[in-house]
Amino acid sequence: MADNTISTTTDLDTFEKVDESELSKFTKLSNFEVSAIFLQYAQNNLRDNRVINAGRGNPNWINTLSRAAFAKLVQFGIDESGNTFQRDDGVMAGYIESNGVADRVLNKLSDTDTVDQFIRSSIDYGANKLGFDKDAFVAELLNGVIGNNYPVPSRSLKYTEDILKQYLQKNLFKDADLADETDVFPTEGGTAAMVYLFQELSQSHILKPGDTIAINSPIFTPYLQIPELREYNLKIVKLAATEDENWQMTDEQMDVLKDPRIKAFFDVNPTNPAARAYSPHTLDKFKDVVKENPNLIVVTDDVYGTFADDYQSIYASIPENTLLVYSFSKLYGATGHRLGLIAMDKNNVCDKMIKEETAKDPEIKKEFDERYSMVVTEPEDMKFIDRTVADSRAIGLYHTSGLSTPQQIMMDLFAMNSLISGDVVDDYLVESKKLVNYRYHALWDEIGVNVDNSHGNTKYYTLVNIYDLVEKIHGADFAEYFRNHYSYLSFPYRLAREFGAVVMDASGFGANEGYVRISLANLTSADYRDLAHCMKTLIDEYYLEFRANK
């Protein structure tokens, strides 16, 4: 269409007749791959509509303050490097002299410029609240942002780790005081954190081929796919949450985790795609679980935690058993930066299990001694998190490992957005939550179904049960016909092919067939109203076909 409107006229002439059996070719593909294919269809849709892609979780907003501060720090770093030596043409400079660097930088900052005041507040927070040496802290920021040194220490820059621990304390731990008891490994996004943990749990013989793990589904697809790979070959017990339980695990499902045959539990909290945070009751149940199964490893991916009101991580409930994954990508619009982390308690069950295993099995002790002796003098005392760092760089590159220093400083600045507000409301966080809330209501109000405003609903995503929706709109007889005559992929396929609107099949996340996931992060409220129109119009067209056949 020439303008920006969406055609939602009910018209059987444009209703493409699809061989439902043809859709079976997509059933073995990852839902992300299917969504990518449907996006291609949408770009040449039958109604010539503009494309509405609600299939991906990338936010369509960014945090500008941290990025502007980053850019200014780069210039400060260049200027400071020129103080030791500089070529006349300006293309080469020396190194940063840390003595007095804090005062030199602070003296350059304006009292009225917003970015300058953010930098000043960040330096003051580090010095006054966290007890940093001011010159050493500013030198780390400037050296880090211009990337002129290897990451030292290799796991995390000294002050970066302290800043990240405080950020986690404020945003994920709630009233559990755990910052001082936590170790942090910054990684190349939550993606790398996931991969490194699977690798290390296997490398450390904590998870062995044939072991049983439990997974709370629906869940981010790779958590279902990675354990089935040949190198892991893990047996999976799926603990499927349901809409009837508001996507919470039941007490009976929690009791399954008490079985010592279950070695690990993998979880995204708040959930992706169901977008629900665990209730306080469920968090308390985890304490009961580890009393019965004390060696249970819990891997919790908390990337959406900041979008939930009064959020608290599983880590805050059972820190010694929990490996925490977090990413700055969603809240700060930084998916391309690849900024994530692994956090774990200094007194953790992984270290305990490694010591027990090496004590009873001389072959494993020998294996660890041979593997890690090139980087540490006492391999059996090497912490799990440091083994993760070393193995992430194939041991031999342990001395150069660690997330790039500019990315670590970017994490510092994102974290400072939250930290410098202190006990005052974090305006940026509030505004981000408002954005997804407006869009959630725009979609569901237009669909005409009551929304879920329960406390744990982050509204970053929403799951739509198409089978349930067609029944609410056109009744039980039509719903039964719809179930019996159309593949579960028929609706998202035709929505893309005819209307140019993309949603993601949620069965790949472990949801029941018929659910689709809609991201509320990457479109405008008007787009979500148009998406709702397209969905209702497509349902009407299915209904016309039902009436014609009847």
C-alpha positions as a Python dict, from the first residue, in 0.01 Angstrom:
ca = {
    (1, 'M'): (0, 0, 0),
    (2, 'A'): (120, 351, -72),
    (3, 'D'): (44, 495, 270),
    (4, 'N'): (122, 368, 619),
    (5, 'T'): (-217, 213, 688),
    (6, 'I'): (-290, -155, 738),
    (7, 'S'): (-549, -338, 531),
    (8, 'T'): (-771, -539, 763),
    (9, 'T'): (-1071, -583, 536),
    (10, 'T'): (-1216, -930, 564),
    (11, 'D'): (-1183, -1067, 210),
    (12, 'L'): (-1178, -1434, 118),
    (13, 'D'): (-1031, -1347, -223),
    (14, 'T'): (-698, -1275, -52),
    (15, 'F'): (-729, -1570, 186),
    (16, 'E'): (-451, -1797, 59),
    (17, 'K'): (-538, -2164, 37),
    (18, 'V'): (-252, -2342, 211),
    (19, 'D'): (-180, -2711, 208),
    (20, 'E'): (-165, -2760, 585),
    (21, 'S'): (69, -3056, 543),
    (22, 'E'): (321, -2822, 381),
    (23, 'L'): (365, -2643, 711),
    (24, 'S'): (510, -2961, 862),
    (25, 'K'): (843, -2878, 698),
    (26, 'F'): (886, -2602, 957),
    (27, 'T'): (816, -2812, 1265),
    (28, 'K'): (1175, -2932, 1313),
    (29, 'L'): (1326, -2585, 1278),
    (30, 'S'): (1396, -2359, 1575),
    (31, 'N'): (1112, -2113, 1628),
    (32, 'F'): (1364, -1833, 1569),
    (33, 'E'): (1442, -1976, 1225),
    (34, 'V'): (1072, -2016, 1147),
    (35, 'S'): (1011, -1657, 1253),
    (36, 'A'): (1290, -1541, 1019),
    (37, 'I'): (1130, -1727, 728),
    (38, 'F'): (787, -1582, 809),
    (39, 'L'): (946, -1237, 816),
    (40, 'Q'): (1058, -1291, 456),
    (41, 'Y'): (700, -1380, 365),
    (42, 'A'): (575, -1071, 546),
    (43, 'Q'): (797, -845, 337),
    (44, 'N'): (605, -957, 28),
    (45, 'N'): (266, -997, 192),
    (46, 'L'): (-49, -1035, -20),
    (47, 'R'): (-208, -711, 99),
    (48, 'D'): (103, -500, 43),
    (49, 'N'): (91, -391, 408),
    (50, 'R'): (388, -244, 589),
    (51, 'V'): (562, -508, 796),
    (52, 'I'): (484, -538, 1167),
    (53, 'N'): (748, -762, 1323),
    (54, 'A'): (653, -849, 1680),
    (55, 'G'): (862, -1165, 1675),
    (56, 'R'): (1191, -1046, 1822),
    (57, 'G'): (1271, -922, 2172),
    (58, 'N'): (1514, -646, 2079),
    (59, 'P'): (1392, -321, 2243),
    (60, 'N'): (1337, -16, 2022),
    (61, 'W'): (1476, 228, 2280),
    (62, 'I'): (1827, 294, 2407),
    (63, 'N'): (1981, 453, 2712),
    (64, 'T'): (2146, 769, 2578),
    (65, 'L'): (2309, 906, 2893),
    (66, 'S'): (2553, 618, 2940),
    (67, 'R'): (2648, 618, 2574),
    (68, 'A'): (2712, 992, 2575),
    (69, 'A'): (2924, 952, 2889),
    (70, 'F'): (3113, 668, 2722),
    (71, 'A'): (3193, 889, 2422),
    (72, 'K'): (3314, 1170, 2647),
    (73, 'L'): (3533, 933, 2849),
    (74, 'V'): (3695, 812, 2527),
    (75, 'Q'): (3796, 1170, 2451),
    (76, 'F'): (3922, 1220, 2806),
    (77, 'G'): (4127, 901, 2770),
    (78, 'I'): (4280, 1027, 2446),
    (79, 'D'): (4356, 1365, 2602),
    (80, 'E'): (4515, 1207, 2909),
    (81, 'S'): (4727, 981, 2689),
    (82, 'G'): (4861, 1293, 2518),
    (83, 'N'): (4993, 1427, 2847),
    (84, 'T'): (5283, 1177, 2846),
    (85, 'F'): (5375, 1222, 2479),
    (86, 'Q'): (5201, 1304, 2154),
    (87, 'R'): (5305, 1337, 1791),
    (88, 'D'): (5256, 1678, 1634),
    (89, 'D'): (4999, 1543, 1389),
    (90, 'G'): (4796, 1397, 1677),
    (91, 'V'): (4778, 1039, 1546),
    (92, 'M'): (4986, 888, 1829),
    (93, 'A'): (4994, 948, 2201),
    (94, 'G'): (5140, 786, 2510),
    (95, 'Y'): (4978, 635, 2814),
    (96, 'I'): (4756, 752, 3098),
    (97, 'E'): (4929, 873, 3413),
    (98, 'S'): (4706, 778, 3704),
    (99, 'N'): (4854, 1018, 3959),
    (100, 'G'): (4613, 1313, 3982),
    (101, 'V'): (4396, 1192, 3692),
    (102, 'A'): (4070, 1219, 3889),
    (103, 'D'): (4112, 1591, 3959),
    (104, 'R'): (4218, 1658, 3601),
    (105, 'V'): (3903, 1491, 3468),
    (106, 'L'): (3670, 1642, 3728),
    (107, 'N'): (3804, 1990, 3652),
    (108, 'K'): (3697, 1946, 3290),
    (109, 'L'): (3336, 1872, 3383),
    (110, 'S'): (3070, 2140, 3355),
    (111, 'D'): (2833, 2212, 3642),
    (112, 'T'): (2539, 2242, 3402),
    (113, 'D'): (2592, 1973, 3137),
    (114, 'T'): (2381, 1661, 3204),
    (115, 'V'): (2641, 1416, 3075),
    (116, 'D'): (2920, 1582, 3272),
    (117, 'Q'): (2712, 1567, 3588),
    (118, 'F'): (2645, 1198, 3530),
    (119, 'I'): (3019, 1132, 3501),
    (120, 'R'): (3084, 1337, 3815),
    (121, 'S'): (2811, 1154, 4008),
    (122, 'S'): (2949, 817, 3894),
    (123, 'I'): (3302, 903, 4011),
    (124, 'D'): (3168, 1037, 4342),
    (125, 'Y'): (2956, 724, 4392),
    (126, 'G'): (3258, 501, 4341),
    (127, 'A'): (3475, 706, 4577),
    (128, 'N'): (3222, 795, 4846),
    (129, 'K'): (2980, 503, 4849),
    (130, 'L'): (3206, 214, 4747),
    (131, 'G'): (3536, 340, 4889),
    (132, 'F'): (3730, 339, 4564),
    (133, 'D'): (4062, 515, 4533),
    (134, 'K'): (3953, 804, 4312),
    (135, 'D'): (4263, 819, 4091),
    (136, 'A'): (4274, 441, 4048),
    (137, 'F'): (3904, 431, 3962),
    (138, 'V'): (3922, 709, 3702),
    (139, 'A'): (4237, 553, 3555),
    (140, 'E'): (4051, 223, 3521),
    (141, 'L'): (3763, 400, 3346),
    (142, 'L'): (3992, 580, 3100),
    (143, 'N'): (4228, 292, 3032),
    (144, 'G'): (3929, 63, 2996),
    (145, 'V'): (3730, 284, 2765),
    (146, 'I'): (4017, 332, 2520),
    (147, 'G'): (4108, -38, 2542),
    (148, 'N'): (4483, 4, 2565),
    (149, 'N'): (4548, -282, 2810),
    (150, 'Y'): (4447, -646, 2843),
    (151, 'P'): (4166, -700, 3096),
    (152, 'V'): (4338, -720, 3436),
    (153, 'P'): (4236, -909, 3642),
    (154, 'S'): (4135, -1152, 3370),
    (155, 'R'): (3790, -1230, 3513),
    (156, 'S'): (3681, -869, 3564),
    (157, 'L'): (3833, -526, 3605),
    (158, 'K'): (3870, -454, 3977),
    (159, 'Y'): (3620, -171, 4010),
    (160, 'T'): (3386, -308, 3741),
    (161, 'E'): (3322, -617, 3951),
    (162, 'D'): (3239, -407, 4257),
    (163, 'I'): (3001, -188, 4056),
    (164, 'L'): (2826, -488, 3902),
    (165, 'K'): (2780, -650, 4243),
    (166, 'Q'): (2613, -336, 4373),
    (167, 'Y'): (2389, -320, 4066),
    (168, 'L'): (2279, -681, 4119),
    (169, 'Q'): (2222, -611, 4488),
    (170, 'K'): (1993, -319, 4413),
    (171, 'N'): (1799, -468, 4123),
    (172, 'L'): (1792, -846, 4171),
    (173, 'F'): (1869, -935, 4532),
    (174, 'K'): (1612, -708, 4698),
    (175, 'D'): (1652, -733, 5077),
    (176, 'A'): (1907, -1019, 5075),
    (177, 'D'): (2249, -862, 5143),
    (178, 'L'): (2472, -1062, 4909),
    (179, 'A'): (2697, -818, 4722),
    (180, 'D'): (3008, -884, 4931),
    (181, 'E'): (2959, -1261, 4903),
    (182, 'T'): (2929, -1262, 4522),
    (183, 'D'): (3185, -1316, 4245),
    (184, 'V'): (3115, -1180, 3895),
    (185, 'F'): (3244, -1276, 3550),
    (186, 'P'): (3145, -1025, 3276),
    (187, 'T'): (3074, -1207, 2949),
    (188, 'E'): (2990, -1142, 2585),
    (189, 'G'): (2620, -1110, 2656),
    (190, 'G'): (2385, -1351, 2829),
    (191, 'T'): (2442, -1581, 2530),
    (192, 'A'): (2807, -1639, 2619),
    (193, 'A'): (2716, -1676, 2985),
    (194, 'M'): (2479, -1961, 2896),
    (195, 'V'): (2734, -2135, 2676),
    (196, 'Y'): (3017, -2100, 2928),
    (197, 'L'): (2806, -2245, 3208),
    (198, 'F'): (2699, -2549, 3008),
    (199, 'Q'): (3061, -2604, 2908),
    (200, 'E'): (3196, -2567, 3261),
    (201, 'L'): (2933, -2781, 3430),
    (202, 'S'): (3035, -3053, 3189),
    (203, 'Q'): (3410, -2988, 3208),
    (204, 'S'): (3401, -2998, 3589),
    (205, 'H'): (3212, -3329, 3584),
    (206, 'I'): (2922, -3173, 3771),
    (207, 'L'): (2693, -3267, 3482),
    (208, 'K'): (2778, -3592, 3303),
    (209, 'P'): (2623, -3744, 2989),
    (210, 'G'): (2307, -3927, 3087),
    (211, 'D'): (2244, -3709, 3394),
    (212, 'T'): (1894, -3575, 3448),
    (213, 'I'): (1817, -3205, 3460),
    (214, 'A'): (1488, -3021, 3503),
    (215, 'I'): (1374, -2721, 3300),
    (216, 'N'): (1087, -2485, 3370),
    (217, 'S'): (902, -2437, 3043),
    (218, 'P'): (801, -2248, 2841),
    (219, 'I'): (1156, -2117, 2825),
    (220, 'F'): (1403, -1944, 2592),
    (221, 'T'): (1460, -2209, 2326),
    (222, 'P'): (1839, -2269, 2361),
    (223, 'Y'): (1787, -2394, 2717),
    (224, 'L'): (1588, -2679, 2562),
    (225, 'Q'): (1822, -2735, 2267),
    (226, 'I'): (2170, -2719, 2421),
    (227, 'P'): (2127, -3008, 2672),
    (228, 'E'): (2032, -3243, 2388),
    (229, 'L'): (2357, -3185, 2197),
    (230, 'R'): (2587, -3487, 2175),
    (231, 'E'): (2855, -3329, 2393),
    (232, 'Y'): (2608, -3297, 2684),
    (233, 'N'): (2344, -3566, 2617),
    (234, 'L'): (2138, -3478, 2923),
    (235, 'K'): (1798, -3618, 3006),
    (236, 'I'): (1537, -3344, 3047),
    (237, 'V'): (1242, -3334, 3283),
    (238, 'K'): (1015, -3051, 3168),
    (239, 'L'): (822, -2882, 3444),
    (240, 'A'): (565, -2704, 3230),
    (241, 'A'): (396, -2401, 3381),
    (242, 'T'): (45, -2324, 3257),
    (243, 'E'): (-169, -2018, 3203),
    (244, 'D'): (-421, -2155, 3453),
    (245, 'E'): (-152, -2124, 3723),
    (246, 'N'): (-51, -1778, 3598),
    (247, 'W'): (266, -1940, 3462),
    (248, 'Q'): (390, -2024, 3813),
    (249, 'M'): (540, -2361, 3905),
    (250, 'T'): (313, -2560, 4131),
    (251, 'D'): (419, -2704, 4466),
    (252, 'E'): (403, -3051, 4311),
    (253, 'Q'): (647, -2945, 4039),
    (254, 'M'): (878, -2791, 4295),
    (255, 'D'): (874, -3120, 4486),
    (256, 'V'): (1012, -3295, 4177),
    (257, 'L'): (1333, -3096, 4225),
    (258, 'K'): (1386, -3263, 4562),
    (259, 'D'): (1478, -3589, 4385),
    (260, 'P'): (1861, -3620, 4407),
    (261, 'R'): (1863, -3779, 4062),
    (262, 'I'): (1793, -3431, 3926),
    (263, 'K'): (2135, -3269, 3911),
    (264, 'A'): (2043, -2923, 3784),
    (265, 'F'): (1746, -2694, 3721),
    (266, 'F'): (1748, -2439, 3439),
    (267, 'D'): (1521, -2141, 3450),
    (268, 'V'): (1448, -1799, 3302),
    (269, 'N'): (1299, -1569, 3565),
    (270, 'P'): (1097, -1364, 3483),
    (271, 'T'): (1002, -1610, 3216),
    (272, 'N'): (1054, -1583, 2844),
    (273, 'P'): (803, -1607, 2680),
    (274, 'A'): (539, -1598, 2955),
    (275, 'A'): (687, -1283, 3118),
    (276, 'R'): (609, -1379, 3479),
    (277, 'A'): (832, -1347, 3784),
    (278, 'Y'): (832, -1613, 4053),
    (279, 'S'): (612, -1542, 4350),
    (280, 'P'): (754, -1512, 4703),
    (281, 'H'): (592, -1848, 4778),
    (282, 'T'): (786, -2017, 4498),
    (283, 'L'): (1113, -1855, 4607),
    (284, 'D'): (1059, -1992, 4958),
    (285, 'K'): (996, -2338, 4811),
    (286, 'F'): (1346, -2337, 4664),
    (287, 'K'): (1481, -2330, 5019),
    (288, 'D'): (1285, -2648, 5095),
    (289, 'V'): (1412, -2805, 4773),
    (290, 'V'): (1783, -2766, 4852),
    (291, 'K'): (1732, -2901, 5202),
    (292, 'E'): (1626, -3228, 5038),
    (293, 'N'): (1859, -3205, 4737),
    (294, 'P'): (2160, -3008, 4866),
    (295, 'N'): (2375, -3057, 4554),
    (296, 'L'): (2112, -2925, 4314),
    (297, 'I'): (2256, -2664, 4075),
    (298, 'V'): (2012, -2389, 3975),
    (299, 'V'): (2093, -2180, 3668),
    (300, 'T'): (1870, -1873, 3660),
    (301, 'D'): (1863, -1629, 3369),
    (302, 'D'): (1739, -1298, 3511),
    (303, 'V'): (1767, -1069, 3209),
    (304, 'Y'): (1407, -945, 3249),
    (305, 'G'): (1422, -903, 3626),
    (306, 'T'): (1427, -523, 3617),
    (307, 'F'): (1089, -516, 3440),
    (308, 'A'): (911, -686, 3732),
    (309, 'D'): (788, -488, 4032),
    (310, 'D'): (968, -573, 4361),
    (311, 'Y'): (1170, -839, 4184),
    (312, 'Q'): (1384, -1090, 4370),
    (313, 'S'): (1602, -1354, 4209),
    (314, 'I'): (1623, -1721, 4301),
    (315, 'Y'): (1986, -1634, 4378),
    (316, 'A'): (1867, -1428, 4673),
    (317, 'S'): (1680, -1729, 4807),
    (318, 'I'): (1944, -2002, 4764),
    (319, 'P'): (2272, -1827, 4669),
    (320, 'E'): (2505, -2120, 4739),
    (321, 'N'): (2320, -2338, 4487),
    (322, 'T'): (2255, -2077, 4218),
    (323, 'L'): (2444, -1965, 3910),
    (324, 'L'): (2304, -1630, 3799),
    (325, 'V'): (2301, -1507, 3439),
    (326, 'Y'): (2219, -1143, 3367),
    (327, 'S'): (2238, -915, 3063),
    (328, 'F'): (2211, -538, 3020),
    (329, 'S'): (2079, -581, 2667),
    (330, 'K'): (1706, -546, 2718),
    (331, 'L'): (1679, -267, 2975),
    (332, 'Y'): (1940, -43, 2817),
    (333, 'G'): (1881, -126, 2450),
    (334, 'A'): (2226, -277, 2412),
    (335, 'T'): (2180, -614, 2238),
    (336, 'G'): (2460, -531, 1994),
    (337, 'H'): (2705, -453, 2274),
    (338, 'R'): (2688, -812, 2406),
    (339, 'L'): (2700, -725, 2778),
    (340, 'G'): (2623, -1005, 3019),
    (341, 'L'): (2760, -1168, 3332),
    (342, 'I'): (2775, -1477, 3547),
    (343, 'A'): (2743, -1430, 3922),
    (344, 'M'): (2782, -1688, 4196),
    (345, 'D'): (2827, -1704, 4570),
    (346, 'K'): (3184, -1729, 4702),
    (347, 'N'): (3074, -2028, 4911),
    (348, 'N'): (2900, -2231, 4641),
    (349, 'V'): (2803, -2592, 4594),
    (350, 'C'): (2999, -2623, 4266),
    (351, 'D'): (3330, -2569, 4445),
    (352, 'K'): (3226, -2815, 4713),
    (353, 'M'): (3133, -3082, 4459),
    (354, 'I'): (3462, -3039, 4271),
    (355, 'K'): (3659, -3092, 4592),
    (356, 'E'): (3453, -3401, 4678),
    (357, 'E'): (3494, -3543, 4327),
    (358, 'T'): (3872, -3496, 4318),
    (359, 'A'): (3906, -3645, 4666),
    (360, 'K'): (3730, -3968, 4573),
    (361, 'D'): (3843, -4007, 4212),
    (362, 'P'): (4220, -3990, 4148),
    (363, 'E'): (4168, -3988, 3770),
    (364, 'I'): (3959, -3672, 3782),
    (365, 'K'): (4212, -3511, 4017),
    (366, 'K'): (4486, -3598, 3769),
    (367, 'E'): (4279, -3459, 3481),
    (368, 'F'): (4223, -3128, 3662),
    (369, 'D'): (4588, -3105, 3769),
    (370, 'E'): (4702, -3151, 3410),
    (371, 'R'): (4443, -2915, 3267),
    (372, 'Y'): (4481, -2618, 3501),
    (373, 'S'): (4842, -2649, 3620),
    (374, 'M'): (4957, -2424, 3336),
    (375, 'V'): (4763, -2131, 3486),
    (376, 'V'): (4751, -2193, 3865),
    (377, 'T'): (4983, -2360, 4114),
    (378, 'E'): (4704, -2536, 4307),
    (379, 'P'): (4453, -2660, 4043),
    (380, 'E'): (4222, -2834, 4289),
    (381, 'D'): (4173, -2503, 4475),
    (382, 'M'): (4077, -2313, 4160),
    (383, 'K'): (3724, -2178, 4197),
    (384, 'F'): (3449, -2287, 3959),
    (385, 'I'): (3400, -1931, 3833),
    (386, 'D'): (3772, -1898, 3755),
    (387, 'R'): (3768, -2236, 3581),
    (388, 'T'): (3482, -2096, 3374),
    (389, 'V'): (3699, -1799, 3276),
    (390, 'A'): (3996, -2022, 3189),
    (391, 'D'): (3790, -2273, 2990),
    (392, 'S'): (3615, -1992, 2804),
    (393, 'R'): (3960, -1921, 2654),
    (394, 'A'): (4078, -2284, 2613),
    (395, 'I'): (4308, -2253, 2917),
    (396, 'G'): (4607, -2143, 2712),
    (397, 'L'): (4463, -1794, 2668),
    (398, 'Y'): (4358, -1751, 3032),
    (399, 'H'): (4611, -1470, 3071),
    (400, 'T'): (4434, -1267, 2801),
    (401, 'S'): (4077, -1366, 2884),
    (402, 'G'): (3794, -1148, 3000),
    (403, 'L'): (3538, -929, 2832),
    (404, 'S'): (3693, -641, 2633),
    (405, 'T'): (3764, -346, 2859),
    (406, 'P'): (3552, -92, 2663),
    (407, 'Q'): (3253, -325, 2709),
    (408, 'Q'): (3323, -357, 3080),
    (409, 'I'): (3323, 22, 3113),
    (410, 'M'): (2997, 35, 2918),
    (411, 'M'): (2854, -201, 3181),
    (412, 'D'): (2984, 31, 3455),
    (413, 'L'): (2801, 325, 3302),
    (414, 'F'): (2474, 136, 3251),
    (415, 'A'): (2492, 17, 3612),
    (416, 'M'): (2564, 369, 3736),
    (417, 'N'): (2234, 483, 3581),
    (418, 'S'): (2066, 282, 3851),
    (419, 'L'): (2314, 317, 4135),
    (420, 'I'): (2355, 694, 4152),
    (421, 'S'): (1980, 736, 4203),
    (422, 'G'): (2030, 575, 4545),
    (423, 'D'): (1699, 514, 4720),
    (424, 'V'): (1521, 758, 4487),
    (425, 'V'): (1313, 613, 4204),
    (426, 'D'): (1521, 527, 3896),
    (427, 'D'): (1340, 737, 3633),
    (428, 'Y'): (1494, 549, 3341),
    (429, 'L'): (1380, 212, 3478),
    (430, 'V'): (1030, 347, 3547),
    (431, 'E'): (1003, 486, 3194),
    (432, 'S'): (1113, 154, 3041),
    (433, 'K'): (846, -32, 3236),
    (434, 'K'): (586, 224, 3132),
    (435, 'L'): (672, 174, 2766),
    (436, 'V'): (605, -199, 2764),
    (437, 'N'): (296, -150, 2982),
    (438, 'Y'): (141, 98, 2735),
    (439, 'R'): (208, -139, 2447),
    (440, 'Y'): (70, -439, 2634),
    (441, 'H'): (-255, -252, 2693),
    (442, 'A'): (-266, -123, 2335),
    (443, 'L'): (-256, -481, 2206),
    (444, 'W'): (-493, -648, 2448),
    (445, 'D'): (-743, -361, 2469),
    (446, 'E'): (-771, -369, 2089),
    (447, 'I'): (-814, -745, 2090),
    (448, 'G'): (-1090, -691, 2344),
    (449, 'V'): (-975, -935, 2611),
    (450, 'N'): (-921, -852, 2977),
    (451, 'V'): (-554, -793, 3055),
    (452, 'D'): (-342, -943, 3330),
    (453, 'N'): (-212, -671, 3562),
    (454, 'S'): (-88, -915, 3823),
    (455, 'H'): (220, -815, 4020),
    (456, 'G'): (463, -1055, 3854),
    (457, 'N'): (374, -976, 3493),
    (458, 'T'): (666, -788, 3332),
    (459, 'K'): (468, -732, 3007),
    (460, 'Y'): (788, -747, 2805),
    (461, 'Y'): (628, -1035, 2615),
    (462, 'T'): (281, -1174, 2604),
    (463, 'L'): (157, -1519, 2508),
    (464, 'V'): (-162, -1547, 2305),
    (465, 'N'): (-351, -1876, 2297),
    (466, 'I'): (-498, -1864, 1947),
    (467, 'Y'): (-729, -2158, 2016),
    (468, 'D'): (-867, -1980, 2319),
    (469, 'L'): (-895, -1651, 2132),
    (470, 'V'): (-1095, -1791, 1839),
    (471, 'E'): (-1339, -1944, 2086),
    (472, 'K'): (-1386, -1615, 2269),
    (473, 'I'): (-1453, -1435, 1940),
    (474, 'H'): (-1664, -1690, 1750),
    (475, 'G'): (-1766, -1965, 1991),
    (476, 'A'): (-1688, -2326, 2078),
    (477, 'D'): (-1806, -2488, 1754),
    (478, 'F'): (-1572, -2276, 1547),
    (479, 'A'): (-1287, -2333, 1793),
    (480, 'E'): (-1327, -2709, 1758),
    (481, 'Y'): (-1332, -2678, 1377),
    (482, 'F'): (-1022, -2458, 1388),
    (483, 'R'): (-829, -2708, 1600),
    (484, 'N'): (-925, -2998, 1374),
    (485, 'H'): (-858, -2836, 1037),
    (486, 'Y'): (-550, -2617, 1076),
    (487, 'S'): (-188, -2673, 1177),
    (488, 'Y'): (-72, -2480, 1482),
    (489, 'L'): (160, -2293, 1243),
    (490, 'S'): (-125, -2195, 1014),
    (491, 'F'): (-216, -1880, 1205),
    (492, 'P'): (133, -1723, 1228),
    (493, 'Y'): (206, -1830, 869),
    (494, 'R'): (-104, -1666, 727),
    (495, 'L'): (-67, -1362, 949),
    (496, 'A'): (273, -1304, 791),
    (497, 'R'): (190, -1413, 436),
    (498, 'E'): (-135, -1217, 407),
    (499, 'F'): (-105, -927, 648),
    (500, 'G'): (270, -871, 685),
    (501, 'A'): (253, -922, 1062),
    (502, 'V'): (503, -1151, 1235),
    (503, 'V'): (452, -1323, 1568),
    (504, 'M'): (658, -1613, 1702),
    (505, 'D'): (530, -1966, 1744),
    (506, 'A'): (571, -2044, 2114),
    (507, 'S'): (575, -2424, 2092),
    (508, 'G'): (950, -2400, 2035),
    (509, 'F'): (976, -2250, 2384),
    (510, 'G'): (799, -2555, 2524),
    (511, 'A'): (451, -2400, 2530),
    (512, 'N'): (151, -2594, 2407),
    (513, 'E'): (81, -2579, 2035),
    (514, 'G'): (-141, -2286, 1950),
    (515, 'Y'): (39, -2026, 2161),
    (516, 'V'): (226, -1741, 1992),
    (517, 'R'): (468, -1501, 2157),
    (518, 'I'): (440, -1129, 2094),
    (519, 'S'): (723, -900, 2200),
    (520, 'L'): (600, -571, 2349),
    (521, 'A'): (947, -416, 2326),
    (522, 'N'): (1012, -341, 1962),
    (523, 'L'): (708, -159, 1817),
    (524, 'T'): (492, 143, 1890),
    (525, 'S'): (156, 131, 2065),
    (526, 'A'): (-8, 211, 1729),
    (527, 'D'): (170, -89, 1574),
    (528, 'Y'): (31, -318, 1844),
    (529, 'R'): (-322, -189, 1782),
    (530, 'D'): (-273, -260, 1411),
    (531, 'L'): (-138, -605, 1493),
    (532, 'A'): (-450, -674, 1698),
    (533, 'H'): (-665, -565, 1401),
    (534, 'C'): (-477, -803, 1172),
    (535, 'M'): (-516, -1093, 1414),
    (536, 'K'): (-889, -1038, 1455),
    (537, 'T'): (-941, -998, 1082),
    (538, 'L'): (-755, -1321, 1010),
    (539, 'I'): (-970, -1502, 1266),
    (540, 'D'): (-1278, -1360, 1093),
    (541, 'E'): (-1154, -1498, 762),
    (542, 'Y'): (-1104, -1841, 913),
    (543, 'Y'): (-1458, -1809, 1045),
    (544, 'L'): (-1597, -1723, 701),
    (545, 'E'): (-1435, -2035, 564),
    (546, 'F'): (-1585, -2235, 850),
    (547, 'R'): (-1931, -2095, 770),
    (548, 'A'): (-1889, -2165, 399),
    (549, 'N'): (-1786, -2524, 461),
    (550, 'K'): (-2057, -2575, 720),
}
